Structure formats: C-alpha cells, structure tokens
Amino acid sequence: MNAMPTEMLELRAAEERRRLHNSVVELRSQVREKLDPKKAARRYLLPATAAVSLVGLVMGYGLAGIFTRD
C-alpha cells in the first residue's frame, strides 16, 4: 500500500484549515462591505430620490385630478 506518513497528512490538514479560515475571513469582509448601509445610501441616493420624486408627482397629479374634475 502507498500510505502517506502521518506527519505529511497532518501538514496537509493544517494547510487546508488555514486556507479555509482565510476564505471565511475574506468572505465575511466582502459581505460586510456589500451590506454597509452608509455606502449603499451614498451609491443609490440619486436613483432613490428620482424614483420617490416620480411617485410623488404621479400621486399628486392623480389626487389633484380627483378634486378638479367637473
């Protein structure tokens, strides 16, 4: 049988654990960055403002139309 020495297996397992740990740390930092509310607010402030203004304009026009019809 071609069995690997125990020390070699332990070294490979330790390396895999380090790589997995580093991957988890990187994933956490990326998720934290993507879900940052201040950054999202800055990024989407103009489109959100435009959408809310448009909805307000349409609702105001519709409401005014209800009260001004003969």
Secondary structure, 3 states (H helix, E strand, C coil): CCCCCHHHHHHHHHHHHHHHHHHHHHHHHHHHHHCCHHHHHHHHHHHHHHHHHHHHHHHHHHHHHHHHCC
